[in-house]
Structure formats: C-alpha cells, structure tokens
Amino acid sequence: MSYTIGEVAKKMNLSVHTIRYYEKEGLIPSISRTKSGLRTFEDKDLEWIKLIECLKATNMPLKDIKTYIDWYVEGDSTIPQRYDMFLKRREIVENQIKELQKTLSFINFKCSYYENALKAGTTKTKEVLYK
C-alpha cells in the first residue's frame, strides 16, 4: 500500500516535519517519489519509522540509528556489527529498566506514606512513618 507523508504522519503520530527530517538525515532508505516529486511511502518505510521511534525511545542517538541503517543497507557483511549494536542496546535498556524499577519503588513508598498520612490527617505521627 502507498501513503502520503500526511497519512504517514497521522498513522505514526508524528509531525510531517519529523518525517521529512528522518528522510533528510538518511534514516528512511529509498523513499519513492511521484513524477511531481511528492514522497510516497510504502509499508516498509513505516517499519523503518517504527524502528527509529523504538530506538529513540531507548535514548539511542540518531547518529547511531543512522549507522545501523547504513549497515543494514550495506548488507550481510555487517551482521556482526548490527548484532553487537543490539547486544549493547539491550544492556543499556536493561539498565534503564533497573533504574526505573528503583524509581517506581520509591514512588510506591511515597504513595503508601501519603496514603497513611491521609488516614491519620497528618505526616507528623509514627503511624504514618512506619506503616
């Protein structure tokens, strides 16, 4: 199926500007154009955008995403580099999850603390601190 840039923006919940930027930076390989020069996107292009957004969500820099895409386009000779890149990215994400778990534990403690404070009507009692 073929999509306009506006349709892609709506479908992917991104701005048209962002999609143009991704294309300009070479993050979406081989976008087709009509005879009049309008971009046309295929499902494969949407998959690239999904990948970009996923990797961005892990705080991967765009230059590293570009490196991955260049390696992909280069072909099978870069499989070891791509594999190593994703091993490293997995480790980074696992560490992010651990840090978020610590943060969540602290927030859960604070929720419990304030739930007890609400019941007691104050934060100045031992019951609030130790429940």
C-alpha positions in Angstrom: 0.0 0.0 0.0 1.1 3.5 -0.7 0.8 6.5 1.7 1.3 10.3 1.5 3.5 12.0 4.1 0.4 13.4 5.8 -1.1 9.9 6.1 2.2 8.6 7.5 2.4 11.4 10.0 -1.2 10.7 11.2 -0.7 6.9 11.2 2.6 7.1 13.1 1.6 10.0 15.4 4.5 12.2 14.2 4.7 15.5 12.6 5.3 15.9 8.9 8.4 17.9 9.8 9.8 14.9 11.8 9.3 12.5 8.9 11.0 14.9 6.5 13.9 15.3 8.9 14.3 11.5 9.1 14.4 11.3 5.3 16.8 14.2 5.1 19.1 12.5 7.6 19.0 9.3 5.6 17.1 7.3 8.3 14.4 6.1 5.9 16.2 4.4 3.0 14.8 4.7 -0.5 11.6 6.6 -0.2 9.8 6.8 -3.6 8.6 10.0 -5.2 5.9 10.6 -7.7 6.6 12.2 -11.1 5.7 15.6 -9.5 8.2 15.0 -6.6 5.8 14.1 -3.8 7.0 11.5 -1.4 5.2 8.2 -1.4 5.7 5.8 1.5 5.2 2.0 1.5 4.7 -0.3 4.4 8.4 -1.0 4.5 9.0 2.7 5.1 6.6 2.7 8.0 8.6 -0.2 9.5 11.7 1.9 9.3 9.9 4.7 11.1 8.7 2.3 13.8 12.3 1.1 14.3 13.6 4.7 14.5 11.0 5.6 17.1 11.7 2.4 19.1 15.4 3.1 19.2 14.9 6.7 20.0 12.8 5.6 23.0 15.9 3.9 24.3 17.8 7.2 24.1 19.8 5.9 21.2 21.4 8.9 19.4 20.2 9.5 15.8 23.8 9.1 14.6 23.8 5.6 15.9 20.5 4.8 14.4 21.9 6.1 11.1 24.9 3.9 11.5 22.6 0.9 12.0 20.6 1.8 8.9 23.8 2.3 6.8 25.0 -1.2 8.0 21.6 -2.7 7.1 21.7 -1.2 3.6 25.3 -2.3 3.2 24.2 -5.9 3.6 25.1 -9.2 5.3 28.8 -8.3 5.8 27.7 -6.0 8.6 25.6 -8.6 10.5 28.3 -8.8 13.3 28.3 -5.1 13.8 24.5 -4.9 13.9 24.4 -7.8 16.3 26.9 -6.2 18.6 25.0 -2.9 18.4 21.8 -4.6 19.6 23.5 -6.5 22.4 24.8 -3.2 23.7 21.5 -1.5 23.3 19.8 -4.4 25.2 22.2 -4.0 28.0 21.5 -0.2 28.1 17.7 -0.8 28.1 18.0 -3.5 30.9 19.9 -0.9 33.0 17.3 1.7 32.3 14.6 -0.7 33.4 16.5 -1.4 36.7 16.8 2.3 37.3 13.1 2.8 36.6 12.2 -0.1 38.9 14.2 1.7 41.7 12.3 4.9 40.9 9.0 3.1 40.9 9.8 1.5 44.3 10.4 5.0 45.7 7.2 6.3 44.3 5.3 3.4 45.7 6.8 4.1 49.1 5.7 7.8 48.8 2.2 6.7 47.8 2.0 4.5 50.8 3.4 7.2 53.0 0.8 9.7 51.9 -2.0 7.2 52.0 -1.2 6.7 55.7 -0.9 10.5 56.1 -4.3 11.0 54.6 -5.8 8.4 57.0 -4.0 10.0 60.0 -4.7 13.5 58.9 -1.0 14.4 59.4 2.5 13.4 58.4 3.7 14.0 62.0 2.9 10.7 63.6 4.9 7.5 63.9 1.9 5.6 62.3 2.5 7.5 59.1 6.2 6.9 59.0 6.1 3.1 59.8 3.0 1.9 58.0 
